[in-house]
Amino acid sequence: MRLFYNIAGVLAVILGILGIFLPLLPTTPFLLLASACFARGSERLHRWLLSHRVFGAYLRNFEEGRGIPLKAKVVATALLWLSLLGAMRRVDHLGLQALLLATGIGVSTYMWRYLPTLRLPRQEKPPHEA
């Protein structure tokens, strides 16, 4: 079973990385899936993913229940809706448009209603020299 989780985790990481470049393929859900799979399949791979310089902090904060930063929520929501609206313009089938709309509403509702917003510490500005 551990092999299955590790293979699924690797595939999820690959899909998550592709999601950075492909507009309708999400990154975060695949990385969360990879983290969950690695947690069950390989402590070493799970540690690697949580310590990754780009994805690690977001995944650790999410897994520890602290949520994601406000900026990430705003960017994710904007990109989600730009992608969905672009796809809806290209699809002529009303049922598929409704499915895309429902997906956007569901993801946005979860993100803004249930996913905590991580409060980042304010960075002090250096005092002005006279």
DOZA-371497 format. One record per atom (N, C-alpha, C, CB): residue number from 1; atom name; y, x, z. Coordinates in nm, 2 decimals. Last residue first. Glycine has a CB too. Layout:
% DOZA-371497
PT/NUM/CA/Y/X/Z $
...
% end
This chain:
% DOZA-371497
PT/130/N/6.10/1.83/0.92 $
PT/130/CA/6.24/1.81/0.90 $
PT/130/C/6.31/1.92/0.83 $
PT/130/CB/6.31/1.79/1.03 $
PT/129/N/5.80/1.69/0.80 $
PT/129/CA/5.87/1.80/0.85 $
PT/129/C/6.02/1.79/0.82 $
PT/129/CB/5.81/1.94/0.79 $
PT/128/N/5.63/1.40/0.89 $
PT/128/CA/5.72/1.47/0.80 $
PT/128/C/5.79/1.58/0.87 $
PT/128/CB/5.82/1.37/0.74 $
PT/127/N/5.29/1.41/1.00 $
PT/127/CA/5.43/1.39/1.03 $
PT/127/C/5.52/1.46/0.93 $
PT/127/CB/5.47/1.44/1.17 $
PT/126/N/5.03/1.27/0.80 $
PT/126/CA/5.09/1.38/0.87 $
PT/126/C/5.24/1.36/0.89 $
PT/126/CB/5.06/1.51/0.78 $
PT/125/N/4.89/0.96/0.89 $
PT/125/CA/4.97/1.03/0.80 $
PT/125/C/5.03/1.15/0.87 $
PT/125/CB/5.08/0.94/0.73 $
PT/124/N/4.55/0.88/0.98 $
PT/124/CA/4.69/0.91/1.03 $
PT/124/C/4.76/0.99/0.92 $
PT/124/CB/4.69/0.99/1.16 $
PT/123/N/4.36/0.63/0.86 $
PT/123/CA/4.39/0.78/0.86 $
PT/123/C/4.53/0.80/0.89 $
PT/123/CB/4.35/0.84/0.72 $
PT/122/N/4.18/0.40/1.05 $
PT/122/CA/4.30/0.43/0.97 $
PT/122/C/4.32/0.58/0.98 $
PT/122/CB/4.42/0.36/1.03 $
PT/121/N/3.83/0.34/1.00 $
PT/121/CA/3.94/0.39/1.08 $
PT/121/C/4.06/0.43/1.00 $
PT/121/CB/3.89/0.51/1.17 $
PT/120/N/3.71/0.04/0.85 $
PT/120/CA/3.73/0.18/0.85 $
PT/120/C/3.84/0.23/0.93 $
PT/120/CB/3.74/0.23/0.70 $
PT/119/N/3.51/-0.22/0.91 $
PT/119/CA/3.65/-0.17/0.94 $
PT/119/C/3.65/-0.02/0.94 $
PT/119/CB/3.69/-0.24/1.08 $
PT/118/N/3.32/-0.39/0.68 $
PT/118/CA/3.32/-0.27/0.76 $
PT/118/C/3.47/-0.23/0.78 $
PT/118/CB/3.25/-0.16/0.70 $
PT/117/N/3.24/-0.72/0.70 $
PT/117/CA/3.34/-0.63/0.64 $
PT/117/C/3.35/-0.51/0.74 $
PT/117/CB/3.48/-0.70/0.61 $
PT/116/N/2.92/-0.87/0.67 $
PT/116/CA/3.03/-0.82/0.75 $
PT/116/C/3.12/-0.72/0.67 $
PT/116/CB/2.98/-0.75/0.88 $
PT/115/N/2.82/-1.14/0.48 $
PT/115/CA/2.82/-0.99/0.49 $
PT/115/C/2.94/-0.94/0.56 $
PT/115/CB/2.81/-0.93/0.34 $
PT/114/N/2.89/-1.41/0.47 $
PT/114/CA/2.79/-1.37/0.56 $
PT/114/C/2.78/-1.21/0.58 $
PT/114/CB/2.66/-1.42/0.51 $
PT/113/N/3.12/-1.46/0.30 $
PT/113/CA/3.09/-1.54/0.42 $
PT/113/C/3.00/-1.48/0.52 $
PT/113/CB/3.04/-1.68/0.38 $
PT/112/N/3.13/-1.28/0.09 $
PT/112/CA/3.25/-1.30/0.17 $
PT/112/C/3.23/-1.38/0.30 $
PT/112/CB/3.35/-1.37/0.08 $
PT/111/N/2.86/-1.26/0.00 $
PT/111/CA/2.94/-1.14/0.03 $
PT/111/C/3.06/-1.17/0.12 $
PT/111/CB/2.99/-1.08/-0.11 $
PT/110/N/2.78/-1.52/-0.03 $
PT/110/CA/2.71/-1.44/0.06 $
PT/110/C/2.80/-1.32/0.10 $
PT/110/CB/2.58/-1.39/0.00 $
PT/109/N/2.97/-1.61/-0.23 $
PT/109/CA/2.96/-1.67/-0.10 $
PT/109/C/2.89/-1.58/0.00 $
PT/109/CB/2.89/-1.81/-0.11 $
PT/108/N/2.90/-1.44/-0.44 $
PT/108/CA/3.03/-1.43/-0.38 $
PT/108/C/3.04/-1.49/-0.24 $
PT/108/CB/3.14/-1.50/-0.47 $
PT/107/N/2.64/-1.52/-0.50 $
PT/107/CA/2.66/-1.39/-0.45 $
PT/107/C/2.80/-1.37/-0.39 $
PT/107/CB/2.66/-1.29/-0.58 $
PT/106/N/2.69/-1.80/-0.56 $
PT/106/CA/2.60/-1.76/-0.46 $
PT/106/C/2.62/-1.62/-0.40 $
PT/106/CB/2.46/-1.77/-0.50 $
PT/105/N/2.87/-1.77/-0.78 $
PT/105/CA/2.91/-1.85/-0.66 $
PT/105/C/2.82/-1.81/-0.54 $
PT/105/CB/2.91/-2.00/-0.68 $
PT/104/N/2.70/-1.63/-0.96 $
PT/104/CA/2.83/-1.58/-0.92 $
PT/104/C/2.88/-1.64/-0.79 $
PT/104/CB/2.93/-1.60/-1.02 $
PT/103/N/2.50/-1.82/-1.00 $
PT/103/CA/2.47/-1.69/-0.94 $
PT/103/C/2.59/-1.63/-0.89 $
PT/103/CB/2.41/-1.60/-1.05 $
PT/102/N/2.64/-2.04/-1.11 $
PT/102/CA/2.57/-2.05/-0.98 $
PT/102/C/2.54/-1.92/-0.91 $
PT/102/CB/2.45/-2.14/-0.99 $
PT/101/N/2.71/-1.91/-1.35 $
PT/101/CA/2.81/-1.96/-1.26 $
PT/101/C/2.76/-1.98/-1.12 $
PT/101/CB/2.87/-2.09/-1.31 $
PT/100/N/2.46/-1.87/-1.47 $
PT/100/CA/2.54/-1.76/-1.44 $
PT/100/C/2.65/-1.80/-1.34 $
PT/100/CB/2.61/-1.71/-1.57 $
PT/99/N/2.38/-2.14/-1.49 $
PT/99/CA/2.30/-2.05/-1.41 $
PT/99/C/2.38/-1.93/-1.37 $
PT/99/CB/2.17/-2.01/-1.48 $
PT/98/N/2.57/-2.24/-1.67 $
PT/98/CA/2.56/-2.30/-1.53 $
PT/98/C/2.49/-2.20/-1.44 $
PT/98/CB/2.50/-2.44/-1.53 $
PT/97/N/2.49/-2.09/-1.89 $
PT/97/CA/2.63/-2.07/-1.83 $
PT/97/C/2.63/-2.13/-1.69 $
PT/97/CB/2.73/-2.15/-1.92 $
PT/96/N/2.24/-2.20/-1.93 $
PT/96/CA/2.25/-2.06/-1.90 $
PT/96/C/2.39/-2.03/-1.84 $
PT/96/CB/2.23/-1.97/-2.02 $
PT/95/N/2.32/-2.46/-2.00 $
PT/95/CA/2.23/-2.44/-1.89 $
PT/95/C/2.24/-2.29/-1.84 $
PT/95/CB/2.08/-2.47/-1.92 $
PT/94/N/2.46/-2.43/-2.24 $
PT/94/CA/2.53/-2.48/-2.12 $
PT/94/C/2.45/-2.45/-1.99 $
PT/94/CB/2.56/-2.63/-2.13 $
PT/93/N/2.46/-2.17/-2.46 $
PT/93/CA/2.37/-2.27/-2.39 $
PT/93/C/2.43/-2.30/-2.25 $
PT/93/CB/2.23/-2.21/-2.37 $
PT/92/N/2.60/-1.96/-2.56 $
PT/92/CA/2.63/-2.10/-2.61 $
PT/92/C/2.56/-2.20/-2.54 $
PT/92/CB/2.61/-2.11/-2.76 $
PT/91/N/2.74/-1.67/-2.43 $
PT/91/CA/2.62/-1.76/-2.43 $
PT/91/C/2.67/-1.90/-2.47 $
PT/91/CB/2.55/-1.76/-2.29 $
PT/90/N/2.98/-1.54/-2.42 $
PT/90/CA/2.89/-1.50/-2.53 $
PT/90/C/2.76/-1.60/-2.54 $
PT/90/CB/2.84/-1.36/-2.51 $
PT/89/N/3.10/-1.63/-2.19 $
PT/89/CA/3.17/-1.65/-2.32 $
PT/89/C/3.07/-1.63/-2.44 $
PT/89/CB/3.29/-1.56/-2.33 $
PT/88/N/2.92/-1.54/-2.00 $
PT/88/CA/2.93/-1.68/-2.02 $
PT/88/C/3.00/-1.71/-2.15 $
PT/88/CB/3.01/-1.75/-1.90 $
PT/87/N/2.98/-1.27/-2.00 $
PT/87/CA/2.85/-1.31/-2.05 $
PT/87/C/2.85/-1.46/-2.08 $
PT/87/CB/2.74/-1.29/-1.94 $
PT/86/N/3.24/-1.27/-1.90 $
PT/86/CA/3.21/-1.21/-2.03 $
PT/86/C/3.08/-1.26/-2.09 $
PT/86/CB/3.21/-1.06/-2.03 $
PT/85/N/3.18/-1.38/-1.65 $
PT/85/CA/3.27/-1.45/-1.74 $
PT/85/C/3.25/-1.40/-1.88 $
PT/85/CB/3.41/-1.44/-1.70 $
PT/84/N/3.02/-1.17/-1.54 $
PT/84/CA/2.97/-1.30/-1.56 $
PT/84/C/3.05/-1.39/-1.66 $
PT/84/CB/2.97/-1.38/-1.42 $
PT/83/N/3.20/-0.95/-1.54 $
PT/83/CA/3.07/-0.94/-1.61 $
PT/83/C/3.02/-1.08/-1.64 $
PT/83/CB/2.97/-0.86/-1.54 $
PT/82/N/3.40/-1.05/-1.38 $
PT/82/CA/3.43/-1.00/-1.51 $
PT/82/C/3.31/-1.00/-1.60 $
PT/82/CB/3.50/-0.86/-1.51 $
PT/81/N/3.26/-1.10/-1.14 $
PT/81/CA/3.31/-1.21/-1.22 $
PT/81/C/3.36/-1.17/-1.36 $
PT/81/CB/3.43/-1.26/-1.14 $
PT/80/N/3.18/-0.83/-1.07 $
PT/80/CA/3.08/-0.94/-1.08 $
PT/80/C/3.14/-1.05/-1.17 $
PT/80/CB/3.04/-1.00/-0.94 $
PT/79/N/3.42/-0.70/-1.04 $
PT/79/CA/3.33/-0.66/-1.15 $
PT/79/C/3.22/-0.77/-1.18 $
PT/79/CB/3.26/-0.53/-1.11 $
PT/78/N/3.53/-0.84/-0.82 $
PT/78/CA/3.60/-0.84/-0.95 $
PT/78/C/3.50/-0.80/-1.06 $
PT/78/CB/3.72/-0.74/-0.94 $
PT/77/N/3.33/-0.79/-0.63 $
PT/77/CA/3.36/-0.93/-0.67 $
PT/77/C/3.43/-0.93/-0.80 $
PT/77/CB/3.45/-1.00/-0.56 $
PT/76/N/3.35/-0.51/-0.60 $
PT/76/CA/3.22/-0.57/-0.64 $
PT/76/C/3.25/-0.72/-0.69 $
PT/76/CB/3.12/-0.58/-0.52 $
PT/75/N/3.62/-0.48/-0.52 $
PT/75/CA/3.57/-0.42/-0.64 $
PT/75/C/3.44/-0.49/-0.69 $
PT/75/CB/3.55/-0.27/-0.63 $
PT/74/N/3.60/-0.62/-0.27 $
PT/74/CA/3.70/-0.66/-0.37 $
PT/74/C/3.65/-0.61/-0.51 $
PT/74/CB/3.84/-0.61/-0.34 $
PT/73/N/3.40/-0.47/-0.13 $
PT/73/CA/3.39/-0.62/-0.16 $
PT/73/C/3.48/-0.66/-0.27 $
PT/73/CB/3.42/-0.70/-0.03 $
PT/72/N/3.52/-0.22/-0.12 $
PT/72/CA/3.40/-0.24/-0.20 $
PT/72/C/3.37/-0.38/-0.23 $
PT/72/CB/3.28/-0.18/-0.12 $
PT/71/N/3.74/-0.28/0.04 $
PT/71/CA/3.76/-0.23/-0.09 $
PT/71/C/3.64/-0.25/-0.18 $
PT/71/CB/3.81/-0.08/-0.09 $
PT/70/N/3.61/-0.34/0.29 $
PT/70/CA/3.68/-0.44/0.21 $
PT/70/C/3.70/-0.40/0.07 $
PT/70/CB/3.82/-0.47/0.28 $
PT/69/N/3.28/-0.19/0.32 $
PT/69/CA/3.43/-0.18/0.33 $
PT/69/C/3.49/-0.29/0.25 $
PT/69/CB/3.48/-0.05/0.29 $
PT/68/N/3.00/-0.37/0.46 $
PT/68/CA/3.06/-0.28/0.36 $
PT/68/C/3.21/-0.29/0.37 $
PT/68/CB/3.01/-0.32/0.21 $
PT/67/N/2.80/-0.38/0.76 $
PT/67/CA/2.86/-0.43/0.64 $
PT/67/C/2.91/-0.33/0.55 $
PT/67/CB/2.97/-0.53/0.68 $
PT/66/N/2.67/-0.31/0.99 $
PT/66/CA/2.81/-0.30/1.00 $
PT/66/C/2.88/-0.35/0.87 $
PT/66/CB/2.85/-0.15/1.01 $
PT/65/N/2.39/-0.31/1.01 $
PT/65/CA/2.46/-0.44/1.03 $
PT/65/C/2.61/-0.43/1.03 $
PT/65/CB/2.41/-0.50/1.16 $
PT/64/N/2.25/-0.09/0.93 $
PT/64/CA/2.29/-0.10/1.07 $
PT/64/C/2.37/-0.22/1.11 $
PT/64/CB/2.36/0.03/1.11 $
PT/63/N/2.23/-0.13/0.66 $
PT/63/CA/2.11/-0.14/0.74 $
PT/63/C/2.14/-0.15/0.89 $
PT/63/CB/2.02/-0.02/0.71 $
PT/62/N/2.50/-0.08/0.59 $
PT/62/CA/2.44/-0.21/0.56 $
PT/62/C/2.32/-0.23/0.65 $
PT/62/CB/2.40/-0.22/0.42 $
PT/61/N/2.53/0.19/0.66 $
PT/61/CA/2.62/0.09/0.72 $
PT/61/C/2.56/-0.05/0.71 $
PT/61/CB/2.76/0.09/0.66 $
PT/60/N/2.34/0.31/0.49 $
PT/60/CA/2.33/0.31/0.64 $
PT/60/C/2.41/0.21/0.71 $
PT/60/CB/2.37/0.45/0.69 $
PT/59/N/2.44/0.24/0.24 $
PT/59/CA/2.31/0.19/0.28 $
PT/59/C/2.30/0.20/0.43 $
PT/59/CB/2.20/0.27/0.21 $
PT/58/N/2.69/0.38/0.24 $
PT/58/CA/2.69/0.24/0.22 $
PT/58/C/2.56/0.18/0.27 $
PT/58/CB/2.71/0.20/0.08 $
PT/57/N/2.60/0.65/0.28 $
PT/57/CA/2.68/0.58/0.38 $
PT/57/C/2.68/0.43/0.37 $
PT/57/CB/2.83/0.64/0.37 $
PT/56/N/2.44/0.70/0.04 $
PT/56/CA/2.38/0.70/0.18 $
PT/56/C/2.47/0.62/0.28 $
PT/56/CB/2.37/0.84/0.22 $
PT/55/N/2.53/0.72/-0.22 $
PT/55/CA/2.49/0.59/-0.17 $
PT/55/C/2.46/0.58/-0.02 $
PT/55/CB/2.36/0.55/-0.25 $
PT/54/N/2.63/0.99/-0.23 $
PT/54/CA/2.70/0.88/-0.29 $
PT/54/C/2.66/0.75/-0.23 $
PT/54/CB/2.68/0.88/-0.44 $
PT/53/N/2.46/1.16/-0.09 $
PT/53/CA/2.60/1.18/-0.08 $
PT/53/C/2.68/1.06/-0.13 $
PT/53/CB/2.65/1.31/-0.14 $
PT/52/N/2.19/1.04/0.10 $
PT/52/CA/2.24/1.07/-0.04 $
PT/52/C/2.39/1.07/-0.03 $
PT/52/CB/2.19/0.96/-0.14 $
PT/51/N/2.06/0.97/0.32 $
PT/51/CA/2.15/1.08/0.33 $
PT/51/C/2.21/1.12/0.20 $
PT/51/CB/2.07/1.20/0.39 $
PT/50/N/1.90/0.75/0.25 $
PT/50/CA/2.01/0.73/0.35 $
PT/50/C/2.10/0.85/0.36 $
PT/50/CB/1.95/0.69/0.48 $
PT/49/N/1.73/0.89/0.07 $
PT/49/CA/1.82/0.79/0.02 $
PT/49/C/1.93/0.76/0.12 $
PT/49/CB/1.74/0.65/-0.01 $
PT/48/N/1.59/1.06/0.25 $
PT/48/CA/1.66/1.11/0.14 $
PT/48/C/1.77/1.01/0.09 $
PT/48/CB/1.57/1.15/0.03 $
PT/47/N/1.47/0.87/0.42 $
PT/47/CA/1.57/0.97/0.48 $
PT/47/C/1.66/1.02/0.36 $
PT/47/CB/1.50/1.08/0.55 $
PT/46/N/1.29/0.76/0.24 $
PT/46/CA/1.39/0.68/0.30 $
PT/46/C/1.51/0.77/0.36 $
PT/46/CB/1.33/0.60/0.42 $
PT/45/N/1.14/0.98/0.18 $
PT/45/CA/1.22/0.92/0.07 $
PT/45/C/1.33/0.83/0.13 $
PT/45/CB/1.13/0.84/-0.03 $
PT/44/N/1.02/1.03/0.44 $
PT/44/CA/1.09/1.13/0.37 $
PT/44/C/1.19/1.07/0.26 $
PT/44/CB/1.00/1.23/0.31 $
PT/43/N/0.88/0.79/0.49 $
PT/43/CA/0.99/0.83/0.57 $
PT/43/C/1.08/0.93/0.51 $
PT/43/CB/0.94/0.88/0.71 $
PT/42/N/0.76/0.57/0.27 $
PT/42/CA/0.78/0.71/0.28 $
PT/42/C/0.90/0.74/0.37 $
PT/42/CB/0.79/0.78/0.15 $
PT/41/N/0.72/0.29/0.28 $
PT/41/CA/0.63/0.37/0.21 $
PT/41/C/0.64/0.52/0.24 $
PT/41/CB/0.65/0.35/0.07 $
PT/40/N/0.91/0.15/0.42 $
PT/40/CA/0.77/0.11/0.44 $
PT/40/C/0.67/0.21/0.38 $
PT/40/CB/0.74/-0.03/0.39 $
PT/39/N/1.14/0.26/0.34 $
PT/39/CA/1.12/0.25/0.48 $
PT/39/C/0.98/0.22/0.51 $
PT/39/CB/1.21/0.14/0.54 $
PT/38/N/1.12/0.23/0.06 $
PT/38/CA/1.10/0.36/0.12 $
PT/38/C/1.07/0.36/0.27 $
PT/38/CB/1.21/0.45/0.08 $
PT/37/N/1.18/-0.05/0.05 $
PT/37/CA/1.05/0.00/0.01 $
PT/37/C/1.02/0.14/0.07 $
PT/37/CB/1.05/0.01/-0.15 $
PT/36/N/1.45/-0.05/0.15 $
PT/36/CA/1.34/-0.13/0.22 $
PT/36/C/1.20/-0.08/0.18 $
PT/36/CB/1.36/-0.28/0.19 $
PT/35/N/1.57/0.11/-0.05 $
PT/35/CA/1.57/0.15/0.09 $
PT/35/C/1.46/0.08/0.17 $
PT/35/CB/1.71/0.13/0.15 $
PT/34/N/1.53/-0.05/-0.28 $
PT/34/CA/1.47/0.09/-0.27 $
PT/34/C/1.46/0.13/-0.12 $
PT/34/CB/1.55/0.19/-0.35 $
PT/33/N/1.69/-0.27/-0.21 $
PT/33/CA/1.54/-0.28/-0.23 $
PT/33/C/1.47/-0.15/-0.21 $
PT/33/CB/1.51/-0.35/-0.36 $
PT/32/N/1.93/-0.14/-0.21 $
PT/32/CA/1.89/-0.20/-0.08 $
PT/32/C/1.73/-0.22/-0.09 $
PT/32/CB/1.96/-0.33/-0.06 $
PT/31/N/1.94/-0.07/-0.48 $
PT/31/CA/1.94/0.03/-0.38 $
PT/31/C/1.89/-0.02/-0.24 $
PT/31/CB/2.08/0.10/-0.37 $
PT/30/N/1.95/-0.33/-0.59 $
PT/30/CA/1.83/-0.24/-0.62 $
PT/30/C/1.83/-0.13/-0.52 $
PT/30/CB/1.85/-0.19/-0.76 $
PT/29/N/2.19/-0.43/-0.49 $
PT/29/CA/2.07/-0.49/-0.45 $
PT/29/C/1.94/-0.40/-0.48 $
PT/29/CB/2.05/-0.62/-0.53 $
PT/28/N/2.38/-0.23/-0.61 $
PT/28/CA/2.36/-0.25/-0.47 $
PT/28/C/2.23/-0.31/-0.43 $
PT/28/CB/2.47/-0.32/-0.40 $
PT/27/N/2.38/-0.28/-0.90 $
PT/27/CA/2.34/-0.15/-0.83 $
PT/27/C/2.30/-0.17/-0.69 $
PT/27/CB/2.46/-0.05/-0.84 $
PT/26/N/2.29/-0.51/-1.15 $
PT/26/CA/2.36/-0.48/-1.02 $
PT/26/C/2.30/-0.35/-0.96 $
PT/26/CB/2.34/-0.59/-0.92 $
PT/25/N/2.37/-0.54/-1.48 $
PT/25/CA/2.26/-0.49/-1.39 $
PT/25/C/2.32/-0.45/-1.26 $
PT/25/CB/2.18/-0.38/-1.46 $
PT/24/N/2.58/-0.59/-1.64 $
PT/24/CA/2.52/-0.71/-1.58 $
PT/24/C/2.40/-0.67/-1.49 $
PT/24/CB/2.47/-0.80/-1.69 $
PT/23/N/2.68/-0.33/-1.72 $
PT/23/CA/2.76/-0.42/-1.65 $
PT/23/C/2.69/-0.54/-1.58 $
PT/23/CB/2.86/-0.48/-1.74 $
PT/22/N/2.55/-0.02/-1.67 $
PT/22/CA/2.53/-0.14/-1.74 $
PT/22/C/2.59/-0.26/-1.66 $
PT/22/CB/2.37/-0.16/-1.76 $
PT/21/N/2.60/0.19/-1.49 $
PT/21/CA/2.65/0.20/-1.63 $
PT/21/C/2.64/0.07/-1.71 $
PT/21/CB/2.58/0.31/-1.70 $
PT/20/N/2.49/0.13/-1.25 $
PT/20/CA/2.62/0.19/-1.25 $
PT/20/C/2.69/0.18/-1.39 $
PT/20/CB/2.62/0.33/-1.20 $
PT/19/N/2.23/0.05/-1.32 $
PT/19/CA/2.33/-0.06/-1.29 $
PT/19/C/2.48/0.00/-1.28 $
PT/19/CB/2.30/-0.13/-1.17 $
PT/18/N/2.09/0.28/-1.32 $
PT/18/CA/2.13/0.22/-1.45 $
PT/18/C/2.24/0.12/-1.43 $
PT/18/CB/2.00/0.16/-1.52 $
PT/17/N/2.06/0.30/-1.05 $
PT/17/CA/2.14/0.40/-1.12 $
PT/17/C/2.19/0.35/-1.25 $
PT/17/CB/2.07/0.53/-1.13 $
PT/16/N/1.89/0.08/-1.00 $
PT/16/CA/2.02/0.09/-0.94 $
PT/16/C/2.12/0.19/-1.01 $
PT/16/CB/2.01/0.12/-0.79 $
PT/15/N/1.67/0.16/-1.15 $
PT/15/CA/1.74/0.04/-1.19 $
PT/15/C/1.88/0.04/-1.13 $
PT/15/CB/1.67/-0.09/-1.16 $
PT/14/N/1.59/0.38/-0.99 $
PT/14/CA/1.63/0.40/-1.13 $
PT/14/C/1.71/0.28/-1.18 $
PT/14/CB/1.50/0.41/-1.22 $
PT/13/N/1.54/0.25/-0.75 $
PT/13/CA/1.65/0.35/-0.76 $
PT/13/C/1.69/0.37/-0.90 $
PT/13/CB/1.60/0.49/-0.70 $
PT/12/N/1.33/0.09/-0.83 $
PT/12/CA/1.45/0.03/-0.78 $
PT/12/C/1.57/0.13/-0.79 $
PT/12/CB/1.44/-0.03/-0.64 $
PT/11/N/1.13/0.29/-0.88 $
PT/11/CA/1.18/0.20/-0.99 $
PT/11/C/1.31/0.13/-0.95 $
PT/11/CB/1.08/0.09/-1.02 $
PT/10/N/1.11/0.39/-0.62 $
PT/10/CA/1.16/0.47/-0.73 $
PT/10/C/1.21/0.39/-0.84 $
PT/10/CB/1.04/0.57/-0.77 $
PT/9/N/1.00/0.15/-0.49 $
PT/9/CA/1.13/0.22/-0.45 $
PT/9/C/1.19/0.30/-0.55 $
PT/9/CB/1.11/0.30/-0.32 $
PT/8/N/0.76/0.12/-0.62 $
PT/8/CA/0.86/0.01/-0.63 $
PT/8/C/1.00/0.07/-0.59 $
PT/8/CB/0.83/-0.11/-0.54 $
PT/7/N/0.64/0.35/-0.54 $
PT/7/CA/0.66/0.33/-0.68 $
PT/7/C/0.77/0.23/-0.70 $
PT/7/CB/0.53/0.29/-0.75 $
PT/6/N/0.63/0.31/-0.26 $
PT/6/CA/0.70/0.42/-0.31 $
PT/6/C/0.73/0.41/-0.46 $
PT/6/CB/0.62/0.55/-0.29 $
PT/5/N/0.48/0.07/-0.24 $
PT/5/CA/0.61/0.07/-0.19 $
PT/5/C/0.69/0.19/-0.25 $
PT/5/CB/0.62/0.08/-0.04 $
PT/4/N/0.23/0.17/-0.35 $
PT/4/CA/0.30/0.06/-0.41 $
PT/4/C/0.45/0.06/-0.37 $
PT/4/CB/0.23/-0.07/-0.37 $
PT/3/N/0.17/0.37/-0.15 $
PT/3/CA/0.20/0.41/-0.29 $
PT/3/C/0.27/0.30/-0.37 $
PT/3/CB/0.06/0.44/-0.36 $
PT/2/N/0.12/0.20/0.07 $
PT/2/CA/0.24/0.29/0.07 $
PT/2/C/0.27/0.34/-0.07 $
PT/2/CB/0.21/0.41/0.16 $
PT/1/N/-0.12/0.08/0.00 $
PT/1/CA/0.00/0.00/0.00 $
PT/1/C/0.13/0.09/0.00 $
PT/1/CB/0.00/-0.09/0.12 $
% end
